[in-house]
Amino acid sequence: MTISLEALRRCSIAVDLGAARTRVYLRRTGLIVDEPTVAAVNTHTGGLIAVGTLAERMTGRTPAHIRVVRPVSNGTVVDIAMAQRMLRLLLGNKLRRAWRRWPLVSAAVCVQHDADPLAQRAAMETLIGIGAKRVELVDALIAAAVGCGLPVERPEATMIVVCGAATTQVAVLSLGSIVAAERVPVGGETVDHAVVQHLRNEHALMLPSQAVRPLHLLLKDVADGAQTAESTEVHGRDVATGLARTVRIDVESVRTAIRTPLTAVLDAIGTVLRHCPPDLVADLADRGIMLAGGSATLPGFDTLLREATGMPLNIADHPDVCAVEGLGAMLDGKVQPLLLDAMVS
């Protein structure tokens, strides 16, 4: 997948359709949409009841005739029609104003590095269905690296780990292209599942999905030394009786449960390094790894990578919006290509 900066500068909007959140960047304006990739549908009428944050709050709380759906799974659009309807509601008047300014609008969209033709086609069809006349596909790894401020256009190695909701991508970049990359099916949702399973197995407690993220924040505070508590209370439903119950859990045991699925990311990093030339690996020993993505701030993730690789590790200032901000920088002409003039013999 080749990126033409000239073609991207003709685009008016940039879209990052993630499994967890959808973000839209409007040229010369900035980020105009940052909402969960969720829609609530009335199964009797087929009408949309809510999208974004409101629909996410309905998860696990709806009656039988309301279904909460996610049109994007594992970074791929799995329900094109629903994704189009969701985007129309999320954009609303903002999109119509942009269409008036650029009547023959082009759009850019992030896709995964190893996305197959069907996944690429689904992303294109989603944006064409909401009015785009032309769609440019951009590798999400390159977009995230640009959004992190990495010098991807230079002849030196930069390594980025993008930890999303469903997948984690690892890549080494040089001269504006990807030298080696790997993707593993481990992300924030995998970690959430590990926490839920730990509480079910160890304490016979079913944890509500909405309670997992606050528990992550608590664990992060403990890891950063902001709190000294070794245990905390968790509210959930008893597996046997179905009644509400509160248990006190050991914080360190939960952190250990979270670390287990993240070891697959270490294997991916090792594979990428083995596929890189020695000169690039030597660059990385000094520059280290950049961590981005919505799940980059998982408790203990940065410490695990730093201890396992022995390389410096940095977390992007705004890791969750790196990809769409990188796309926006390309649209606004803030990224200049490295000009290599051919030598004439």
C-alpha positions as CSV (number, residue, x, y, z in Angstrom):
1,M,0.0,0.0,0.0
2,T,1.7,3.2,-1.2
3,I,0.9,6.6,0.2
4,S,0.9,9.6,-2.1
5,L,1.2,12.7,0.0
6,E,0.0,14.7,-3.0
7,A,-3.2,12.6,-3.2
8,L,-3.8,12.9,0.6
9,R,-3.5,16.7,0.4
10,R,-6.6,16.7,-1.9
11,C,-8.6,14.9,0.8
12,S,-11.0,16.9,3.0
13,I,-11.6,14.4,5.8
14,A,-9.6,11.6,7.5
15,V,-11.4,8.7,9.2
16,D,-10.1,6.2,11.7
17,L,-12.6,3.4,12.0
18,G,-11.4,1.6,15.1
19,A,-13.0,-1.4,16.9
20,A,-13.4,0.7,20.0
21,R,-13.8,4.3,18.8
22,T,-14.4,6.2,15.5
23,R,-12.5,9.4,14.9
24,V,-12.9,11.9,12.1
25,Y,-10.5,14.7,11.3
26,L,-11.6,17.7,9.1
27,R,-9.0,19.4,7.0
28,R,-7.9,22.8,8.4
29,T,-10.3,22.3,11.3
30,G,-9.1,19.4,13.4
31,L,-10.8,16.5,15.2
32,I,-14.5,16.8,14.9
33,V,-15.7,13.3,16.0
34,D,-14.3,11.0,18.7
35,E,-17.0,8.6,19.7
36,P,-17.3,4.9,20.5
37,T,-18.0,2.6,17.5
38,V,-21.3,1.5,18.8
39,A,-24.9,1.7,17.6
40,A,-28.2,0.7,19.3
41,V,-30.9,-0.7,16.9
42,N,-34.6,-1.3,17.4
43,T,-35.0,-4.8,16.1
44,H,-38.8,-4.3,15.5
45,T,-38.4,-1.3,13.2
46,G,-34.8,-1.4,12.2
47,G,-34.3,2.2,13.2
48,L,-31.2,3.5,15.0
49,I,-31.9,4.6,18.6
50,A,-28.5,5.9,19.5
51,V,-24.9,5.9,18.4
52,G,-21.6,6.7,20.1
53,T,-21.4,7.3,23.8
54,L,-25.1,7.0,24.5
55,A,-25.2,3.6,22.7
56,E,-22.2,2.4,24.6
57,R,-23.9,3.2,27.9
58,M,-26.8,1.0,26.8
59,T,-24.5,-2.1,26.6
60,G,-25.8,-4.9,28.8
61,R,-28.8,-2.7,29.9
62,T,-31.3,-3.1,26.9
63,P,-34.6,-4.8,26.7
64,A,-35.1,-7.6,24.2
65,H,-36.2,-5.4,21.3
66,I,-33.0,-3.2,21.4
67,R,-29.7,-4.6,20.2
68,V,-26.3,-2.9,20.7
69,V,-24.0,-3.7,17.7
70,R,-20.4,-2.9,16.8
71,P,-20.0,-2.6,13.0
72,V,-16.2,-2.8,13.3
73,S,-14.4,-5.9,14.6
74,N,-10.7,-6.5,14.8
75,G,-10.1,-3.3,12.9
76,T,-12.2,-4.4,9.9
77,V,-15.7,-3.1,8.9
78,V,-18.0,-6.2,9.2
79,D,-21.3,-4.4,8.7
80,I,-20.9,-1.7,6.0
81,A,-24.5,-0.5,6.1
82,M,-24.5,-0.1,9.8
83,A,-21.2,1.7,9.8
84,Q,-22.5,4.1,7.2
85,R,-25.6,4.9,9.2
86,M,-23.5,5.4,12.3
87,L,-21.1,7.7,10.6
88,R,-24.0,9.8,9.1
89,L,-25.4,10.4,12.6
90,L,-22.0,11.1,14.2
91,L,-21.1,13.6,11.5
92,G,-24.5,15.2,11.1
93,N,-24.3,18.8,10.0
94,K,-20.5,18.9,10.3
95,L,-20.3,16.6,7.2
96,R,-22.8,18.6,5.2
97,R,-20.9,21.8,5.8
98,A,-17.7,20.1,4.6
99,W,-19.5,18.7,1.5
100,R,-20.5,22.2,0.6
101,R,-16.9,23.5,0.9
102,W,-15.5,20.6,-1.1
103,P,-18.3,19.3,-3.4
104,L,-16.1,16.6,-5.0
105,V,-14.8,15.4,-1.7
106,S,-12.0,12.9,-1.2
107,A,-11.5,11.0,2.1
108,A,-8.6,9.2,3.7
109,V,-9.1,6.2,6.0
110,C,-6.8,4.1,8.1
111,V,-6.5,0.3,7.4
112,Q,-4.4,-2.3,9.1
113,H,-1.0,-3.1,7.6
114,D,-1.9,-6.6,6.4
115,A,-5.5,-5.9,5.6
116,D,-6.8,-8.2,2.9
117,P,-8.6,-6.8,-0.3
118,L,-12.0,-7.5,1.3
119,A,-11.2,-5.4,4.4
120,Q,-9.8,-2.6,2.2
121,R,-12.9,-2.7,0.0
122,A,-15.2,-2.6,3.1
123,A,-13.4,0.6,4.3
124,M,-13.8,2.2,0.9
125,E,-17.4,1.3,0.5
126,T,-18.2,2.7,4.0
127,L,-16.9,6.1,3.0
128,I,-18.3,6.1,-0.5
129,G,-21.7,5.3,1.0
130,I,-21.7,8.6,3.0
131,G,-20.8,10.7,0.0
132,A,-17.0,10.5,-0.7
133,K,-16.1,10.5,-4.4
134,R,-12.6,9.1,-3.8
135,V,-11.1,7.2,-0.9
136,E,-7.4,6.9,-0.1
137,L,-6.2,4.0,2.0
138,V,-3.4,4.7,4.5
139,D,-1.5,2.2,6.5
140,A,-2.6,2.7,10.2
141,L,1.0,2.1,11.3
142,I,2.4,4.9,9.2
143,A,-0.4,7.3,10.2
144,A,0.2,6.5,13.9
145,A,3.9,7.0,13.6
146,V,3.4,10.4,12.0
147,G,0.9,11.3,14.7
148,C,3.5,10.4,17.3
149,G,6.0,12.8,15.8
150,L,8.4,10.1,14.7
151,P,10.7,11.0,11.8
152,V,9.4,8.2,9.5
153,E,10.7,9.8,6.3
154,R,14.4,9.7,7.4
155,P,16.8,6.8,6.7
156,E,16.8,5.6,10.3
157,A,14.8,3.1,12.3
158,T,11.8,3.9,14.3
159,M,9.7,1.3,16.1
160,I,6.1,1.7,17.0
161,V,3.7,-0.5,18.9
162,V,0.0,0.3,18.3
163,C,-2.1,-1.4,20.9
164,G,-5.8,-1.1,19.9
165,A,-9.0,-2.6,21.3
166,A,-8.8,-5.9,19.5
167,T,-5.3,-6.1,18.0
168,T,-1.7,-4.9,18.6
169,Q,0.5,-4.0,15.6
170,V,4.3,-3.8,15.8
171,A,6.4,-2.3,13.1
172,V,9.8,-0.9,12.2
173,L,9.8,2.0,9.8
174,S,12.5,3.7,7.7
175,L,12.4,6.1,4.7
176,G,8.6,6.4,4.9
177,S,7.9,2.7,4.6
178,I,7.5,-0.3,6.8
179,V,10.5,-2.6,6.9
180,A,8.9,-5.3,9.1
181,A,5.6,-5.6,10.8
182,E,3.6,-8.1,12.9
183,R,0.0,-8.2,14.2
184,V,-1.3,-10.2,17.1
185,P,-4.9,-10.6,18.2
186,V,-4.3,-9.1,21.6
187,G,-5.6,-5.7,22.7
188,G,-7.7,-3.9,25.3
189,E,-10.6,-6.2,24.9
190,T,-8.4,-9.2,25.5
191,V,-7.1,-7.7,28.7
192,D,-10.7,-6.9,29.8
193,H,-11.6,-10.6,29.2
194,A,-8.6,-11.7,31.3
195,V,-9.8,-9.5,34.2
196,V,-13.3,-10.8,34.0
197,Q,-12.1,-14.5,33.8
198,H,-9.8,-14.0,36.8
199,L,-12.6,-12.7,39.0
200,R,-14.9,-15.5,37.8
201,N,-12.4,-18.2,38.5
202,E,-10.9,-16.9,41.7
203,H,-13.9,-15.2,43.4
204,A,-17.0,-16.7,41.5
205,L,-17.9,-13.1,40.6
206,M,-19.3,-11.8,37.3
207,L,-18.0,-8.3,36.7
208,P,-20.1,-5.9,34.7
209,S,-18.4,-4.7,31.5
210,Q,-18.7,-1.1,32.5
211,A,-16.7,-1.8,35.7
212,V,-13.5,-3.0,34.0
213,R,-12.1,0.3,32.9
214,P,-12.3,1.9,36.3
215,L,-10.5,-1.1,37.7
216,H,-7.8,-0.5,35.1
217,L,-7.4,3.1,36.3
218,L,-7.1,1.9,39.9
219,L,-4.4,-0.6,38.9
220,K,-2.5,2.1,36.9
221,D,-2.5,4.4,40.0
222,V,-1.1,1.6,42.1
223,A,1.6,0.8,39.5
224,D,2.5,4.5,39.3
225,G,2.8,4.7,43.1
226,A,-0.1,7.1,43.5
227,Q,-1.8,4.7,45.9
228,T,-0.4,2.2,48.4
229,A,-3.5,0.0,48.8
230,E,-2.8,-3.7,48.2
231,S,-6.5,-4.6,47.7
232,T,-9.7,-3.1,46.6
233,E,-13.4,-3.8,46.7
234,V,-15.2,-4.9,43.5
235,H,-19.0,-5.1,43.0
236,G,-20.5,-7.7,40.8
237,R,-22.9,-10.7,40.5
238,D,-22.4,-14.0,42.3
239,V,-22.0,-16.8,39.8
240,A,-24.0,-19.3,41.9
241,T,-26.8,-17.3,43.3
242,G,-27.1,-14.4,40.8
243,L,-27.2,-11.9,43.7
244,A,-25.2,-8.7,43.9
245,R,-22.0,-9.3,45.9
246,T,-18.9,-7.3,46.9
247,V,-15.5,-9.0,47.2
248,R,-12.1,-7.6,48.2
249,I,-9.4,-8.6,45.6
250,D,-5.7,-8.5,45.6
251,V,-4.4,-5.8,43.2
252,E,-1.2,-7.7,42.4
253,S,-3.1,-10.9,41.4
254,V,-5.2,-8.9,38.9
255,R,-2.1,-7.2,37.4
256,T,-0.5,-10.7,37.0
257,A,-3.7,-11.8,35.1
258,I,-3.4,-8.8,32.8
259,R,0.3,-9.5,32.1
260,T,-0.4,-13.0,30.8
261,P,-2.1,-12.1,27.4
262,L,0.4,-9.3,26.8
263,T,3.3,-11.7,26.5
264,A,2.1,-12.3,22.9
265,V,3.2,-8.7,22.1
266,L,6.7,-9.5,23.2
267,D,6.8,-12.4,20.8
268,A,5.7,-10.1,18.0
269,I,8.4,-7.6,18.9
270,G,11.1,-10.3,18.8
271,T,9.8,-11.5,15.3
272,V,9.9,-8.0,13.9
273,L,13.5,-7.4,15.2
274,R,14.7,-10.7,13.7
275,H,13.4,-9.6,10.3
276,C,15.2,-6.2,10.4
277,P,18.7,-5.5,9.1
278,P,21.3,-5.2,11.9
279,D,21.9,-1.5,11.2
280,L,18.2,-0.7,11.9
281,V,18.2,-2.8,15.1
282,A,21.3,-0.8,16.3
283,D,19.3,2.4,15.8
284,L,16.5,1.1,17.9
285,A,18.8,0.3,20.8
286,D,19.3,4.1,21.2
287,R,15.9,5.4,20.1
288,G,13.7,2.7,21.7
289,I,10.0,2.0,21.1
290,M,7.1,4.3,20.8
291,L,3.9,3.0,22.3
292,A,0.6,4.3,20.8
293,G,-3.0,3.2,20.5
294,G,-6.1,3.4,22.8
295,S,-4.8,0.6,25.0
296,A,-1.2,1.9,25.3
297,T,-1.9,3.1,28.9
298,L,-2.9,-0.4,30.2
299,P,-1.4,-0.8,33.7
300,G,2.0,-2.3,33.7
301,F,2.2,-2.6,29.9
302,D,5.0,-0.1,29.5
303,T,7.0,-1.7,32.3
304,L,6.6,-5.2,30.8
305,L,7.9,-4.1,27.5
306,R,10.8,-2.1,29.0
307,E,11.9,-5.0,31.2
308,A,11.6,-7.7,28.4
309,T,13.3,-5.8,25.6
310,G,15.9,-3.7,27.5
311,M,15.2,-0.8,25.2
312,P,13.9,2.7,26.1
313,L,10.1,3.0,25.8
314,N,8.1,6.1,25.3
315,I,4.3,6.6,25.4
316,A,2.9,9.1,22.9
317,D,1.4,12.3,24.4
318,H,-2.1,11.4,23.1
319,P,-1.8,7.7,22.2
320,D,-5.4,7.1,21.4
321,V,-5.6,9.7,18.6
322,C,-2.2,9.2,17.0
323,A,-3.5,7.6,13.9
324,V,-6.1,10.2,13.0
325,E,-3.8,13.0,14.0
326,G,-1.2,11.6,11.7
327,L,-3.7,11.4,8.9
328,G,-4.7,15.0,9.6
329,A,-1.1,16.2,9.4
330,M,-0.8,14.6,6.0
331,L,-4.1,16.3,4.8
332,D,-2.9,19.7,6.1
333,G,0.5,19.4,4.3
334,K,2.5,19.3,7.5
335,V,4.4,16.2,6.4
336,Q,7.2,16.8,3.8
337,P,8.6,13.8,1.9
338,L,12.3,13.1,1.7
339,L,13.3,14.1,-1.8
340,L,15.7,11.7,-3.4
341,D,16.7,12.8,-6.9
342,A,17.8,10.0,-9.2
343,M,21.4,10.2,-10.2
344,V,22.1,10.4,-13.9
345,S,25.1,8.4,-15.2
